[in-house]
Amino acid sequence: MPPRNNNNILLILCMVHHDAVLLEAVAKTRGGPLFDNLSDPAASFIWQVLRDCRAATGGPPAQAQVQAEVEDRMGTLLGFEESFKEQVRSILGHVYSIPRDQTNVEMGRYLLQGALADTLSVSWADRARQLHTAEDLRKYVTEVSGEISSLNTSADALVKPFRSLDKYLVYKPRHPFGIRVLDLITGGGIAPGETLGLLGPTGGGKTVLAVGMLCERVLRKQHAMLVSYEQPVEGDIAERLCAYMLNEDVARFRDKSLKDVDPAVAARLGKVQAEFSDYVTVLDLSGGGRGAAGACEVTAHIDRQIAAGETPVLVIVDWLGSMVLRYLAANGLDSNQYMHVAQQFVDELNSHSKKHQYSLVINHQLRTDAARASAQSKPNVTDAYQFRSFSFFLDGCVVLGRLDPESNVGWLIMDKFRRGAVGDLLVKLDGAHVRFEPATGYVTDHRGRFIEEDAPSPDIDEELAVSEDYKEAFKVE
């Protein structure tokens, strides 16, 4: 593990003893990270627990509450090494053993300024590596100047809701996805500023849903962005976009140039280009050394879209694990940092979407055993690959189960939703037309596959024949 930062431990001590310091830290980070996950993952973990406990209770978190939450998270989530657990317990034991009178609010606020500066400096360095032009430099200096100024201002996080009900009692209309299965499972879509996770197996249809969500926004002439870490725009994504927009079989576009497409279909594509080309954006980070800077690279591109007057209504990240692995490899980091980096990236993306009020969908994969399970098995949000706490940081999480290889039918499950009910439904993939539809009239057979309700099992005759042979051979009555 990285060496402990004594200033970070002292700041945690001050936040534990003085609620005013904890409140100020929450306000200045706006719900985001305070310590760098890479240099001090233990302090970052404890900060998240303190922040979340403070938000849950509305008051200073008690020692028992904090320690119970720490053990619960470390006990139920994968990815925590024993050395990391012992370090967290050691820090907490040390913090709670020191008397309150040995710290004060002023000390806490001084340490907080340093921690905020250190955290921002990591972000500043990452963003600085993305500068290419004088215009980029000018915008960068302006933004960083504003962030430096914000370090020296105090934000009051104490609120009296009944005095400002017009501010805190709000209605956020949901935007329908336009995809029937998602609108059914979410109860009508997603609100601006909300983040939805989409879990699914490798090759199980996450990108199909992502393309559908993107196109449905575009058809309504709303700006939308797909961030793709694995599927390139050339060929794969472009073919699916064309197939969805025209409701044609993707085979019409597979491995074809525009001049090879059927003339009637090409004419319809021309109309799509003329009417919708300004609304669809794909951030292609699938190769060429791109995507190495992680979440800040994504938010920088979104900021450019916003500055150009093309603020997206929806941003889809496909997928989180690839983003994290690209970052770890590019920066020479060990794979045991996966969960900490993933958590920090989700925090950054979530905070950015709430600041700019666009809806965010983050795709992530199921872990191997869940992805290989029978199609009738229902996965859940804790089955996320290398990151079982994935859904903890989101407003909702949808899980797409493994599809039956013969019928293309599987489960779509809403396993967590802060603004609605959880539930499930069967869905069927129409890969040719890049669509999912509700699957009605399907049941599971004796081998756990999904078959049409009135259809006999495909191999029932074979099994009956085997049964008769067995009876004959062993004279079974």
N, C-alpha and C positions, 0 to 999 in steps of 0.2 A: 504494500500500500504506500501511497505518497506520504511524505512526512507531514506531521500535523502542523497547522499554522496556529501559533499561540494567540495571535490577535483574533482569529476567528473563534477560538474557544472562549476568550474573554468576552467577545461580543455576544455569543450564545449565553454566557453567564449573565450578562446585563439584561438580555431579553427575557430570560427566565425570571429574574428578580424584579424587573421594572417593566410593567406592561406598557408604559408610555414609549419605551424604546422599541418594543415589539410592534406596537401600532405604527410608529413612524417608519419602521423597516417595511411593513406590509404596504403602507401608502406609497413609499418611494420606489419600491420594486413593482408596484401595480400587479401584484399576484405572481410575478415572475421569479426567476432565480436570484439569490443574493450572493452565494458563493459559487466559484467555478467548480463544476462537477469533476473536471479532469484533475485539477491540482489538489482539491480537498473534497472528495466525494462524501466523507463522513459528515463534515460540517454542512454540506449541501443537503444531505438526507435529513439531518436533525432540523435544519431550517424549515424544510418542507413540512415536517411533522408539527413543529411549533406553529407555523402559519395556518395549517389546516385545522389544528385543534382550536386556535384562536377564532377562526371563522365559524367553526361548528358550535362553539359555546357562546360566542359573543362577549367573552370575558377572559381574564387571564387563565391560561390552561394550568390545571393542577399537575403536580409531579406524577401522581398515579395515572392520570389520563395520558400524559405524554409517554410515559414508559410503557403503558399498555398498548398504545398506538404503535410505538416503535417495534415492540415484540410481535404484534399482530402482522405488521407489514413484512417484517423479516421472516416470520414463520410461515406465511401463506404464499409468499412470492419467490419465484426462482431467481437465481442470479446473484444472491448475496453470499460471498465467501465467508467462511468462519472467521478469518482474520478481520474482515470488514465488520462483522457483527460484534466481535470483541472490542474493536476500536470504538464503535458507536456507544456500546455499553460503558466502556471506560470513561469516555468523555462525559456522558450523562452522570455517571457516578461521581466524577470529580466536580462537575458543575453544581449538583445538588448538595454536595458536602460543604460547600463554602458559604458562610453566613451572608445574609443580605447586606449587612452594614459594611461589608468590604467592597461594595460596588456602589455606583451612583448613576443617575440619569445622564449627567454631563459626560462621564466616561463612556457610557454606551453610545451617545450621539457622536462623539469623536471617533470611536471605532467604526461606527456605522458609515461615516463619511469615507473612511479608508476602504471599507469593504465594497461600497458602491463604486468607488473609483476603480478598484481592482477588477470588479466584475465587468464594468463598462470597457476597461482597457482591453480585455480579451475580445469583446465585440468590436471595438474600434480596430484592433489589429486585423481581425478577420475581414472586416469591411475594406480596410485599406488595401488588402491584397487584390481586391476586385476593381480598383481604380484603373481606368484606361485613358481617360481624356481629361482635359482641363475643366470641362463642365462637371464631370464626375467629382473632381477634386473640390470644386466650388460648393457643390451640394453637400459633400462629405464634411467640409469645414463648418458649414452652416448648421448641420445636424448635430455634430459633436459639440459645437459651442452651446447649443441649446441644452444638451445633456449635461454638460459641465455646470451650466447655470442652475439646472434643476437640483444638483447635489447640495446646493447651499440654501434651498428653500424648504420650509417646513409645511407638510400637508397634514391637516387634521383629519384623522380617520374616524373620529367619534361623530356619530350622526344621531339625530332624533327623528325617526321616520315619520311620526305623526305630525311633525311640523312641516314636512315637505312631501306629503303624499303624492303631489303632482309629479314629483321627481322619482320617487322610489316605487310607486304603484304604477307599473307600465304594462302596456299591451304590445307584444311583439308578434306581428302577423307572420305566420309560417309561409315560406315559399314552397309550393309543391315541386317535387323533383321532376314530375312529368312522366315518371316511370311507375307504372301501376303497383308493382310489388313493393317498391320503396315507400310510396305514398300510403299503401295499406299498412305496412309494418310500422311506420313512424306516426301514423295518425294524421297525415296531411303535409309532411315535409319538414323543413328546417328553417329556423328563424335567423335573421342577420346576427352575426357575432357568435353563433353557436358552432360547436365543433362536433362532428360525428365521426366515429371510428368505423371502419369496415374491415372485418377480419375474414379471411378465407384461405383455402389451401392453394398451393402453387398450381397455376393453370386452371383454377376453379371458377373463374368468371369475374374476378374483381375488376380487371381492365375493361371487360364488357360493360359492367355497370358504370365505370368511370366515363367511358365514351358516351354512354347514354345520358348521364347527368350533364355532361358538357354540351352535347347537342341540344338537349331540351332547353337549356338556358339560351343557347344561340338562336334557336327557333323563335324564341320570345324577344329576340334582339336585345339581349342583355349580355354584357361582357362576362366571360368565364375563362378560367385558365386550368389546364391540366399540366401538372409537373410530373414528367416521366423520367424515372431513373434507369429503366431497363428496356422498355419498348421504344425503338426509334420512330420518329415521325415518318421518315422515309420508308415507304412500304407499309409496315404493319399498322401504325396508328392512322395514316392517311387512308388506307383501304377501309378500315372500320368506320372512320368518319364519313366517308362517301357512302358506304352501304347503309349506315343509319339514317343519314339525311335524306336519302332517296328511298329508303325501305326496300332495298334491293339485296339480292344474294351477294355476299362479299366475294364470291368466286368471280363475279363480273369484273372485279378490280384487282384480283390477286395476281401479282407478278406481271402487271400490264402498265404500259405508259399511257398517257392520256390519249394519244393518237390511236392506240389499239383498242380503246373502249368502244363499245357499240355506239354508233353515231347518235341514236335517239337518247341513249343514257348520257352521252357526253353533252348533248344540248341541255338536258336537265341540270347537269353539273354546272354548266355555264351560268344558269340562273341562280344556283346556290352561291356560286362565287360572287356574282354581282350584288346579291342581296345580303349575304351573311359573313363575308370574309373579314370584315372589321371586328367581328364580335368573338371569334374563336382564337385563342392563343394557346400554344403548347410550349412549355419550357422544357426543351429537350436536353436532359442532362445524362443521356444514355452512353456517352462516350467522349473521347477526345480530351480526357483529363478534367472534364467539367464535373461540378457537383462536389468538389473536394472540400468546400468551405461549410457544408452543412446547412442548417436552417437559415443562417444569416444571408447566404447566397440566394435562397428562395425569396426571403422577405425583401432583399434589395431589388430583385426583378419585379416583385409586386409593387414596390414603391415607384419604380419607373413607370409602370402601367398607370398608377394613380396620378403621377405627375403629368402624364400624357393625356389625362382626361378620360382614361379607360378603366376606371375603378371596377374590378371584378365583383360580380354578385356572388360568385362561387369559385373556390379554388380547391382542386383535388390533387393530393399528393400521392403518387403511385410509385413506390411504396416506402414506408418508414425504414424498414430493415435495410433496404438497399442504400438509402441515404446515410444511415449510420455506418454501414460497412465501408462505403466509399470514403467517409470522413476518417475512420480509424486507419484504413490503409494509407491514405494520402498523408496522414500526420504521424505515421509510425507508432500508433498506439496499440496496446495489447487488447485482445478480444474480451478480456474480463472487464473492460470499460464499457462494453456494449450497452448495458442497461442504464448506466448513469448518463451516457451521451444521448441515448434515445429519450430519456426522461427530460433532459434539458432541451432537446430539439422540440419535443411536443409542447413544453412550456413556452418556448419562444414563438412557435407558430400560433398557438392558442392565444397568447397575449396580443400578437399582431392582428389576428382576425377580429378580436374584440375591439381593439383600438380603431380599426378602419371599418368595422361593421360589415364584413363579408362573411358568408357561410363557408366553413372549412370542412372538407372530408379528407381523412387520413387513412389510406389503405395500409394494412399490415397483414402478415401471414400467420396462419395457425402453426403451432409447433408440430413436429413431424408425426408424433403418435396420433394426434387428433386429426391431422390431414389424411392419414392412412386408415382411419377407422371406417367401419361400415357406413354406408350412406344413410342408414336409418338412425345412426347415433347422432345425438344433438350436442354439438360443441357449445362452449360458453366463452364469455369474455376473458376468463383467466387462462384460456388455451393459447394466448398470443405467444408467438415465437420469441424466446429469450426475454420477454418483457411482460410478465403476468399482470403488472399493475397498469398496463396500457390504458384500460378504460377508466381508471381512477381520475385521469386528468381531462376527461371529455364530458360533454353534455349528454352524449348517448353513444351506444355502440351496437352495431348490427353485425351478426355473425352468419356467414354463408358456409354451410356445411359441404362435405364432399358430395359431389354429384354422382348418381348412379351411372356407371359407364355405358349401360345399354339404353336407359330411358332419358338420361340427362336431367333427372329429377333429384332434388335435394331440399334440405331445410334452409330457410332464411329466418333468422331468430333475432328479435330485439331483446337483448339480454339486460340492457341498462338504458334508462331514459329519464332524465330529470323532469321533463315536462310532459310526460305521458306514461302510458302503461306498457309493460313488456308483453311479449307474445311471440307467436311463430306461425309460419305458413309454409306450405310446400310450393316450390317454384320449379319451372322447367326452362332450361337454356335452349334458345334457338340460336345457335352459334352462327348459322349462315346469315341471319339477319341482325346479328349483334344485339340480341334482346333476351330478356327474361320475362316470362309470363307466369301468372298463378297456375299451379298444377292441380286441377280438380279431377276426382275420379281415380286417384292412384292409391294403392295399398302396398304393404310390404309382403313379399312372399316368404316361403320357409327358409330362404337363404339370405334374407335381409335386403333384397333388392326391391326397388319401386316398380310395380307393374300396374297396368290399367286394371281397374276394379273387376271388370267382367272377363279379363283375359286369363286363361290357364297359365300356370307356370311353364315356361318354355321347355324345361327339362323334366317335367313330371312323368312323361311316358318312359323316358330313359330310366328314371329311378324305379318306376313300377317294374320294368323289365329286370333290373338288377335284383329287385325284391323277389320276383318269381324264380330267378336263377338260384338265389340263395335258398329259397324254400325247397327247390328240387334237389339241390346238392346235399342239403343237410336234413331233408325230410321234415321240414318244419311245418306243422299243421296251422 
